[in-house]
Amino acid sequence: MQLEEKRRAIEHQKKKMEVLAARQRQKLGKAAFLSFKSFLLKRCSSSLRRCYVFSS
């Protein structure tokens, strides 16, 4: 019985850590997207001109 309880506790902790890792990945992805969006907005100062993002 004790082994079963330990196994459940370990699985619960593992699931909890997976949820935290997924949440962290989601936040990082959102931050990267917003950073890139900000970069594009700064690069394209005028909406009338064509914006070449990757040209020098």
C-alpha positions as CSV (number, residue, x, y, z in Angstrom):
1,M,0.0,0.0,0.0
2,Q,2.8,2.5,0.8
3,L,4.5,1.9,-2.5
4,E,1.2,2.7,-4.3
5,E,0.9,5.9,-2.4
6,K,4.5,6.9,-3.2
7,R,3.9,6.1,-6.9
8,R,0.8,8.3,-7.0
9,A,2.7,11.1,-5.2
10,I,5.5,10.9,-7.7
11,E,3.1,10.9,-10.6
12,H,1.3,13.9,-9.2
13,Q,4.5,15.8,-8.7
14,K,5.6,14.9,-12.3
15,K,2.3,16.1,-13.7
16,K,2.6,19.3,-11.7
17,M,6.1,19.9,-13.1
18,E,4.9,19.2,-16.7
19,V,2.1,21.8,-16.3
20,L,4.6,24.4,-14.9
21,A,7.0,23.7,-17.8
22,A,4.2,24.1,-20.4
23,R,3.1,27.4,-18.8
24,Q,6.7,28.6,-18.9
25,R,7.1,27.7,-22.6
26,Q,3.9,29.5,-23.4
27,K,5.1,32.6,-21.6
28,L,8.4,32.5,-23.4
29,G,6.7,32.0,-26.8
30,K,4.4,35.0,-26.2
31,A,7.4,37.2,-25.1
32,A,9.3,36.2,-28.2
33,F,6.3,37.0,-30.4
34,L,5.8,40.4,-28.8
35,S,9.5,41.2,-29.1
36,F,9.5,40.3,-32.8
37,K,6.3,42.3,-33.3
38,S,7.9,45.3,-31.7
39,F,11.0,44.9,-33.9
40,L,8.8,44.9,-37.0
41,L,6.9,48.0,-35.9
42,K,10.1,49.9,-35.3
43,R,11.6,48.7,-38.6
44,C,8.5,49.7,-40.6
45,S,8.1,53.3,-39.5
46,S,5.7,54.2,-42.3
47,S,2.7,52.2,-43.4
48,L,2.9,53.6,-46.9
49,R,6.4,52.3,-47.6
50,R,7.3,48.7,-48.2
51,C,9.0,47.1,-45.3
52,Y,12.0,44.8,-46.0
53,V,12.5,43.2,-42.7
54,F,15.5,41.1,-43.5
55,S,17.3,43.4,-45.9
56,S,20.2,45.6,-44.7
